[in-house]
Amino acid sequence: MTPLVLASTSRYRRELLARLGLPFEVDRPEVDESPLPGESPAATAVRLARAKALAVAQRHPGAWVIGSDQVADLDGRALGKAGGREPALAQLPAGWGKRVVYQTALCLLRGDGAPLAALDRTDVVFRDLGREEILRYLDAEQPYDCAGSFKCEGLGISLFDAIHSQDPTALVGLPLIALSRALREAGYRLP
């Protein structure tokens, strides 16, 4: 079987990919994740997913490499990872009663061949939250390494009125439905 490499050190992406039961390696892509001036959140996610896959593919000739990136879009502006309690405390109320769009891009490539790519859009509708609710949530999960400052796969699900998505794994960081399709196209045997 052709080696498979995940171009990410995200534990969330690693856990998601492990669900498919394929052996894989992990390699840090070392890509500047800054958005370009005037770049839409969707375009940023697509560009970075490909850049991550390309960076790692150079070190793993012959392997299929998975790059993925996610950008949260609130009213046209990207939300990043809070990195700490105070930034998260400022970030979460910004989405109250609003729809935040999570653009999750995927790029599977081998060498300099044509990439197999996909973009998943997930709409998250936050409910109105009080400061005490937010503090309890942040203390419980400490989601500071997540775009938007929540983990939908945990207690963070209680923060929403609705989630609209074609693939629930995309919101966690790796769209497994699109990835499974791409892997089958690349010759991997999946159920």
C-alpha positions in Angstrom: 0.0 0.0 0.0 1.3 3.5 -0.8 2.3 5.4 2.3 -0.1 7.9 3.7 1.0 11.0 5.5 -1.1 13.5 7.4 0.4 17.0 7.0 -0.7 18.2 10.4 0.2 17.8 14.0 -3.4 18.4 15.1 -4.5 15.8 17.6 -8.1 16.3 16.3 -7.1 15.5 12.7 -5.0 12.6 13.8 -7.9 11.1 15.8 -10.3 11.6 12.9 -8.0 10.0 10.3 -7.4 7.0 12.6 -11.2 6.2 12.3 -10.6 5.1 8.7 -8.3 2.3 9.9 -5.5 3.0 7.5 -1.8 3.2 8.6 -0.4 6.7 8.3 2.4 8.9 9.4 2.3 12.5 10.7 4.5 15.3 9.6 4.5 19.0 10.5 3.9 21.1 7.4 5.8 24.3 8.6 3.5 26.6 6.6 2.7 30.3 7.4 -1.0 30.2 8.0 -1.5 34.0 7.7 -4.3 35.0 5.3 -3.4 37.0 2.3 -4.7 40.6 2.0 -8.2 40.5 0.7 -8.4 36.7 0.7 -11.8 35.2 1.7 -11.9 32.7 4.5 -12.8 29.9 2.0 -9.9 30.8 -0.3 -7.5 30.9 2.7 -8.6 27.4 3.8 -8.2 26.0 0.3 -4.7 27.6 -0.2 -3.4 26.5 3.1 -4.7 22.9 2.8 -2.8 22.6 -0.5 0.3 24.4 0.8 0.5 22.0 3.8 0.2 19.0 1.5 2.8 20.3 -0.9 5.3 21.1 1.9 5.1 17.6 3.4 5.0 15.9 0.0 8.5 17.3 -0.8 9.8 15.3 2.2 7.8 12.1 1.4 8.2 11.3 -2.3 5.8 8.7 -3.5 3.4 9.0 -0.5 -0.1 10.3 -0.6 -0.2 13.4 1.6 -3.3 14.8 3.3 -3.4 18.6 3.9 -6.4 20.2 5.6 -7.2 23.7 7.0 -10.1 25.3 8.6 -11.1 29.0 8.7 -14.1 30.3 10.7 -15.9 33.2 9.1 -17.9 35.6 11.2 -19.4 38.4 9.1 -16.6 38.1 6.6 -13.8 38.1 9.1 -11.7 35.1 10.0 -11.8 33.9 13.6 -8.6 32.2 14.7 -7.6 30.0 17.6 -7.9 32.0 20.8 -4.8 30.6 22.4 -5.9 31.4 25.9 -8.8 32.1 28.3 -9.1 35.9 27.9 -9.1 35.9 24.0 -11.7 33.0 24.1 -13.8 35.0 26.5 -13.8 37.9 24.0 -14.3 35.6 20.9 -17.3 33.5 22.0 -19.7 36.4 22.6 -19.0 37.8 19.1 -20.9 34.9 17.7 -24.0 35.2 20.0 -27.2 34.7 18.0 -25.2 34.7 14.8 -24.2 32.2 12.1 -20.5 31.4 11.9 -19.4 29.6 8.8 -16.6 27.1 9.1 -14.7 26.5 5.8 -12.8 23.2 6.0 -10.6 22.4 3.0 -9.0 19.2 2.1 -6.1 18.4 -0.3 -4.9 14.9 -1.1 -1.9 14.8 -3.4 1.1 12.7 -4.4 4.3 14.3 -5.6 3.5 17.0 -8.1 0.4 15.3 -9.5 -3.0 16.8 -9.7 -4.5 17.2 -6.2 -7.8 15.7 -5.1 -9.5 18.5 -3.2 -12.7 19.4 -1.5 -14.2 22.2 0.6 -16.8 21.7 3.2 -19.0 24.4 4.6 -20.5 24.1 8.1 -22.8 26.7 9.4 -22.9 27.0 13.2 -25.7 29.0 14.8 -24.7 30.1 18.3 -27.4 30.7 20.9 -27.3 33.8 23.2 -24.9 33.0 26.0 -24.3 34.7 29.3 -20.9 35.4 30.7 -21.2 32.8 33.4 -22.2 30.1 30.9 -19.1 31.0 28.8 -16.8 30.9 31.9 -18.2 27.5 33.0 -17.7 26.2 29.5 -14.1 27.6 29.1 -13.1 26.2 32.5 -14.6 22.8 31.6 -13.0 22.3 28.2 -10.3 24.9 27.7 -10.8 24.9 23.9 -8.1 27.5 23.3 -6.5 25.5 20.4 -9.8 25.5 18.4 -11.0 28.0 15.8 -13.9 29.8 17.4 -13.0 28.7 20.9 -15.3 25.6 21.2 -15.2 21.8 20.7 -18.4 20.6 19.1 -17.5 17.0 19.9 -17.7 17.8 23.6 -19.5 20.1 25.9 -19.3 22.8 23.3 -22.4 21.4 21.5 -24.4 23.1 24.3 -23.4 26.5 22.9 -25.5 26.2 19.7 -29.0 26.5 18.4 -28.1 24.5 15.2 -25.3 23.1 13.1 -25.8 22.6 9.3 -23.3 20.5 7.5 -22.8 17.8 4.9 -20.1 16.2 7.1 -20.0 16.5 10.9 -16.3 15.6 11.0 -15.5 18.7 9.0 -16.3 20.9 11.9 -13.8 19.0 14.0 -11.1 19.6 11.4 -11.0 16.9 8.7 -13.9 16.1 6.4 -13.8 12.3 6.4 -16.6 11.9 3.8 -14.7 13.9 1.2 -11.4 12.3 2.4 -12.8 8.8 2.0 -14.0 9.6 -1.5 -10.5 11.0 -2.4 -8.7 8.0 -0.9 -10.8 5.6 -2.8 -10.0 7.6 -6.0 -6.3 7.3 -5.1 -6.6 3.5 -4.8 -7.0 2.9 -1.1 -9.5 0.2 -0.1 -12.1 1.4 2.3 -15.5 -0.1 3.1 
